[in-house]
Amino acid sequence: MIGFANPLLLLAIPALGAILWFFFPRHRRQHLLRFIAVVAVLVALAEPQVTVQDSQEYLVFLIDHSASVRRTSDVIDIERQIQLIMEEHPSWLFGVVGFGESARAIITLGDSFSHLPVENKLDDASRLDKAIELGLAMMPANGANRLLLLSDGQFHGESVAGVTAAQLAGVPISVLPIGSEVSEDVRMSSLTAPSEVPSGQSFELRAGVSAQESTPASLAIYRNDELLSYDPIALALGTTSFILQDELEGGGFAEYAAVVKRDNDAFPENDTRSVLVQTVDKPSVLLIDRNGATLPALLSSIGVAHVTTDTVPDLAILSTYKQVILSGLPLIDLTGSEATAIEHYVKSLGGGLLVIQGEAEVRGFSSGPIDEIMPISYSAPEKERDPSLAIIYLLDRSQSMRELVELKAKIRILREATAASVFLLPADALVGLIGFSDDHEWLYPLQPVGDATEIYAALQNLRATGGTSLYDPLLDAVTALIATNARVKHLLLLSDGKTIDMDRDYPGLMATISEQEDLTLSAIALGEDPNLALLSELAAAGGGLFMHVVDYLTLPQATMDITQRLGNSRFITGDIIVSGPLATGADYSTIPPLSGYVFTYPKAPSSVLLAAGEDPIAATWHIGLGTVTVLNTDLSGAWSEAWLRWPEFSRVFDRLLATTEPLVESSDGFFPSVTLGRDSAEFLVDARSETGGFANFLHVEATLLPDGISLQLQQVAPGIYKAQFPITEDGGYAINIVDQSTGRSARYSFSVPYALEYQFIGRNETELRQIASATGGAVLPEDALEDAVRSVTAAVPQPLFPWLLLLALVLFLIDLAFRKTRFRRLPTLLRNTAP
């Protein structure tokens, strides 16, 4: 069978033939040899290959002898199968490559095989790329070659490079999965702690222990080789987390190590993790607070060192803190520059922000620059289930409202006061207007405000006439609100006279109003002789405000005051039950109720930590490089008195503050990170200016501790500085960073875990199947190794282009000789034919 690597070049042959046939009709024979030579060159450039079956079979076994395989597979059984195959097929040429961290030829092609060598030291890595490279080098080029991989599929390094090399060489890799899951293994999967903690402040170490089955074990925690705790633990299948509290005094570093043990542990190499923690004297929390001593005392009770101020500092000062708490500062008072500084602090410098907002902080605030980084919104999303507010105005239009006050009719003042109130409502609020006298009518049915144009037009139809009958319009309004889906429902009643229907069931109606938890009623008594007793009782039953306005000219201000409380403040009060992830656990199951909170909507993709029903009480999200958490209630005691008296609240607050821990380590505008390799590590520093932009052309130096190795960082991208250094052993390390050009400094700690070989134990059959599929090999069952090897066939491609080039050269020389001979004879022919 013949194939071509570049078949498109063959299209040039008929084109050349057509040119010779049509443009040189009288010299076709003269150019025939030259044409055939050119055709031979074109065919050669198309790289033709003829596939023939090689009678000699070559097979190289790639035997994984890393630690995870040696301890979970039967090496003697592997040896027996290899020997049987070699003895049964003496005409085949076999080779054996063993690999771990490196690869070496155990048996070269054609040599005899007796057994696999005994490894005194188990490799803690598995480099498939090196094994494939050596296996390919052992076999002849263009031979009937194939590889057979025996491994658990847990590879490290550039395994893709090896598979690609096999693909390019046309060598199939068949695989035989070996190794098995080890149920007796437990391992320390993680140990985390803050890289920096203030001296004397309590902090958490979090340890993760993974197990292949439920089992008892023991967990020991050490600090600088000093035993802090030793406890028996019960492990479930998967990963179990443990938390330890500790605090450090003075400056310096402390190395923590966690060690897990169980009986008959198969891999003790993965039982230990360590982490380095540095103590600093400078507090990492800035409290911006105008509410007094509550928050400072709360922070002190959980051991958080902090600095308190009552104003927002500039970004240069903010950047020196890891977390900022904003409380007691009205959001409406934040200037544009202050909001911008906070935004850059969070998004560009990776800071954590906790906003505590009660009535004082939110009153009068609807939106602003800081709203963009908050995980909550003060306005309803477009697809919100229900409107946030529904309000019905009950407007007295009796005959007495025709009287004049300073040349202006009372009814006109009522229309203007209602319009002023509607003007303050959000566009999605539902509004209804009912005018009443002897009878009543809906001037404007309950529907969204929109631009309020239709409401203002409806108010012009309010005309004063008749007496005052209140019961039926009030019942109609209450019934309409009960049937309405809205988060807050309010009825605003304005009347100046005595009602003529006092014989109606007002007590029953008041009871109905009182039973509605989401419905409130406010009443404004107008003039000098209104029905004060009835109106005040209605307001009391509805849980709203009661106002007596004698001077009609002040009525617009009164309606606006009530509306601002409803529309802009968005406060929910009462006995409010709180639940959520932050309140889970035995110690937090009895969290006391709040007496009020700020009504907001969670933004996507924020996480709600505490909630009252579906309303967020605490929410958090990651934005930019930082984190923002919002608590929708005060901590001054107005709404949170029961919380502040609760003994466990300090621990809940500690968990709330922990949500704003920086996602990336940053100090003085430096964002360091370490990428661990096999024997070395890559250290990167993302340097930012005070405005959050890239800091370029710095002279950055670093020192690796405890080894004391000096690192010279080179700028490799805008604001990015890089260095590499060797890693000699696992454990905790720290890096001191100094910018010689600006004097800025930072510290970064990291931990080098045990080798990857001990992190993943058991077969990775998905990886093995992908290797076989990518190279045209097969996944072999363990009991059919011999048959699978026999079934592998390989064809050897034989290139034809050298022979074609030789043919073209021969034809060219013949054509050249023919032309030379012909031209030498031309003068003689001319003389013989001359007259």
Secondary structure, DSSP 8 states (H G I E B T S, - for coil): -EEESSGGGGGHHHHHHHHHHHH-TTSTTTTHHHHHHHHHHHHHHT-EEEEEE-SSEEEEEEEE-BHHHHTTS-HHHHHHHHHHHHHH-TTSEEEEEEESSSEEEEE-TT---------SS-BS---HHHHHHHHHHHS-TTSEEEEEEEE-S---S-HHHHHHHHHHHT--EEEEE-----TT-EEEEEEE--SEEETT--EEEEEEEEESS-EEEEEEEEETTEEEEEEEEEE-SEEEEEEEEE---SSEEEEEEEEEE-TT-S-GGGSEEEEEEEEESS--EEEEE-S-SHHHHHHHHTT--EEEESS---HHHHTT-SEEEEESS-GGG--HHHHHHHHHHHHTT--EEEEE--HHHHTT----GGGGG-SEESS--TT-SS-SEEEEEEEE--GGGGSEETTEEHHHHHHHHHHHHHHTS-TT-EEEEEEESSSEEEEEEEEE-TTSHHHHHHHTT----S----HHHHHHHHHHHHTS--SEEEEEEEE-S--S-TTS-HHHHHHHHHH-TTEEEEEEEESSS--HHHHHHHHHHHEEEEEEE-SGGGHHHHHHHHHHHHHTS-EEEEEE--BSGGG-SGGGTT---EEEEE--EE-TT-EEEEEETTEEEEEEEEETTEEEEEESS-SSSTTTHHHHHSTTHHHHHHHHHHTTS-SS--BTTEEEEEEE-SSEEEEEEEEB-TTSSB--S--EEEEEETTTEEEE-EEEETTEEEEEEE--SSEEEEEEEEETTT--EEEEEEEE-S-GGGTS-S--HHHHHHHHHHHT--B--GGGHHHHHHT---EEEEE-HHHHHHHHHHHHHHHHHHHHHHHHHHHHHHHHT--
